[in-house]
């Protein structure tokens, strides 16, 4: 009986270890810790934004997105990152920092390229920046996925009429 337990304990240990490796993939311990830190920064930024501390929230979003740019977070390693970049983009939007917002939406689209919310937000952000071509691209992609969205349809009609006016001149 003791021999069975002696062999069963290491077998269970290696089984649980293999499940852990499969769960985290090839992600290193350092990257796992970086992802936890990045997620905590996003959560802190969300709390600061909901408390009305916009400057603090914008700074926290900026730090988290800089971490992403440095390569700490690789696409596919972290489920829910697209939502975090949507939150970051919305925080930048509320600050009036539309270039940063568009950058955050684009980073989110690297994780979820068919996210209607990210596509629509990026389109309206590009529209706000005055880039009609980019806005049309994002909003057209959004409309392909969700054709009944009235705000997107209205914006695309407006962009089309502006393009026609320029063509007539």
C-alpha positions in Angstrom: 0.0 0.0 0.0 2.8 2.4 0.8 4.5 1.7 -2.5 1.3 2.7 -4.4 1.1 6.0 -2.5 4.8 6.5 -3.1 4.3 6.3 -6.8 0.9 8.0 -6.9 2.1 11.3 -5.3 4.8 12.1 -7.9 2.4 11.0 -10.7 -0.3 13.5 -9.4 2.4 16.2 -9.1 3.6 15.8 -12.7 0.0 15.5 -14.0 -0.9 18.8 -12.3 2.3 20.3 -13.5 1.5 19.3 -17.1 -1.9 20.9 -16.8 -0.4 24.1 -15.6 2.1 24.2 -18.5 -0.8 23.5 -20.9 -2.8 26.3 -19.3 -0.1 28.9 -19.5 1.4 27.7 -22.8 4.9 28.6 -23.4 4.6 31.8 -21.3 7.5 32.3 -18.9 7.1 33.2 -15.3 8.4 36.7 -16.0 5.8 37.3 -18.6 3.0 35.9 -16.4 4.1 38.4 -13.7 4.2 41.2 -16.2 0.6 40.3 -17.3 -0.6 40.3 -13.8 1.0 43.8 -13.3 -0.5 45.1 -16.5 -3.9 43.8 -15.6 -3.6 45.5 -12.2 -2.7 48.8 -13.9 -5.8 48.6 -16.1 -7.9 47.9 -13.0 -6.4 50.8 -11.1 -7.0 53.1 -14.1 -10.6 52.0 -14.3 -11.1 52.8 -10.6 -9.4 56.2 -10.9 -11.6 57.0 -13.9 -14.8 56.0 -12.2 -13.7 58.1 -9.2 -13.3 61.1 -11.5 -9.5 61.2 -11.3 -9.0 61.5 -15.0 -5.3 62.5 -15.0 -4.4 59.6 -12.9 -6.4 57.2 -15.0 -4.8 58.5 -18.2 -1.3 58.1 -16.7 -2.1 54.5 -15.7 -3.5 53.7 -19.2 -0.4 55.2 -20.7 2.0 53.0 -18.6 0.0 49.9 -19.4 0.1 50.6 -23.1 3.8 51.4 -23.0 4.3 48.0 -21.4 2.5 46.5 -24.3 4.6 48.3 -26.8 7.8 47.1 -25.2 6.7 43.6 -25.8 5.9 42.5 -22.3 2.5 41.4 -23.5 2.4 39.3 -26.7 -0.9 38.8 -28.6 -2.7 35.7 -27.6 -1.2 35.3 -24.1 -3.8 37.1 -22.2 -7.6 36.7 -22.6 -9.5 39.9 -22.1 -6.7 42.2 -23.2 -8.8 43.6 -26.1 -11.4 44.7 -23.5 -8.7 46.4 -21.4 -7.5 48.3 -24.5 -11.1 49.3 -25.2 -11.3 50.7 -21.6 -8.0 52.5 -22.1 -9.1 54.0 -25.3 -12.4 55.2 -23.7 -10.3 56.8 -20.9 -8.2 58.6 -23.4 -11.3 59.6 -25.4 -12.8 61.2 -22.2 -9.5 63.1 -21.7 -9.7 64.4 -25.3 -6.6 62.5 -26.2 -7.9 61.1 -29.5 -4.5 59.9 -30.9 -3.8 57.9 -27.8 -7.4 56.6 -27.9 -7.0 55.5 -31.5 -3.7 53.8 -30.6 -5.4 51.9 -27.8 -8.3 50.8 -30.0 -5.8 49.6 -32.7 -3.9 47.6 -30.1 -7.1 46.0 -28.9 -7.9 45.1 -32.5 -4.7 43.1 -32.7 -6.2 40.8 -30.1 -9.8 40.8 -31.4 -9.9 41.9 -35.0 -13.6 41.4 -35.3 -14.7 43.3 -32.2 -17.6 45.5 -33.2 -17.1 47.9 -30.3 -13.4 48.3 -31.0 -14.0 48.9 -34.7 -16.7 51.4 -34.1 -14.8 53.2 -31.5 -11.7 53.4 -33.7 -13.8 54.6 -36.6 -15.4 57.4 -34.6 -12.0 58.3 -33.1 -10.5 58.6 -36.6 -13.5 60.7 -37.6 -12.8 63.0 -34.6 -9.2 63.3 -35.7 -10.3 64.3 -39.2 -9.0 61.1 -41.0 -12.0 60.3 -43.2 -10.3 57.5 -45.0 -9.3 55.6 -41.8 -12.7 56.3 -40.3 -14.4 54.8 -43.4 -12.3 51.7 -43.2 -13.0 51.0 -39.5 -16.7 51.9 -39.8 -17.1 49.8 -43.0 -15.6 46.8 -41.2 -17.9 47.3 -38.3 -20.9 47.6 -40.6 -20.0 44.2 -42.3 -20.3 42.6 -38.9 -23.3 44.4 -37.5 -25.1 46.1 -40.4 -28.1 47.3 -38.3 -26.1 49.8 -36.2 -27.8 53.1 -36.9 -24.9 55.3 -35.6 -22.4 53.6 -38.0 -24.8 53.8 -40.9 -25.4 57.5 -40.3 -21.6 58.2 -40.0 -20.9 56.3 -43.2 -23.6 58.2 -45.1 -22.1 61.5 -43.8 -18.6 60.4 -44.9 -19.9 59.4 -48.3 -21.7 62.7 -48.8 -18.5 64.6 -47.8 -16.5 62.5 -50.3 -19.0 63.3 -53.0 -18.8 67.0 -52.3 -15.0 66.9 -52.6 -15.3 65.0 -55.9 -17.7 67.6 -57.3 -15.2 70.5 -56.5 
